[in-house]
Amino acid sequence: LHNNRHSFPTRRSSDLLMEHCPDVFGDTTDLIDAFREIRGRVRHGILSQCCMESFGTPALEKLGILPYFEPNAILGLDQVGFVKKAESTKPLRAVLELMGAEPEDTCFVEDTLSNLERASEIKGLRCIYINQGKPLDILPSFVSGQFRRPEDFLRSL
């Protein structure tokens, strides 16, 4: 932001999050190891509800997992017309197209059930729920499996 009378310093939202919520970026050694273990066998894309340029990509970099994602298949809300994952399959279809991936060969990994429910409309796509330590007793019909953490899912591949 710049005003002729006042200049405001700009800071990335990822920097502010790291400063005020350092626990978000705790030890990611296990996650990085899980990505390493399957490198070359599985490709990864990402569809985020945030702006990738100002937050998502710096956050992935800080977590140490940015190199494990296909560079052309890292999309944020701003890159898919601000259409949310729970509203339409269009954003997810865009990632699939960029990766040249068939739904039958793809797992959509998500920690929000409404996003998985919408994604399940894509025939053949497997929907994986990351439960963050709060497992569902009964899986909804649109969920193919659940795992506590992303690294648990990666190790299952």
Secondary structure, 3 states (H helix, E strand, C coil): CECCCCECCCCCHHHHHHHHCHHHHCCCHHHHHHHHHHCCCCCCCEECCCCHHHHHHHHHHHHCCHHHCCHHHEECHHHHCCCCCCCCCHHHHHHHHHHCCCHHHCEEEECCHHHHHHHCCCCCCEEEEECCCCCCCCCCCCCCEEECCHHHHHHHC
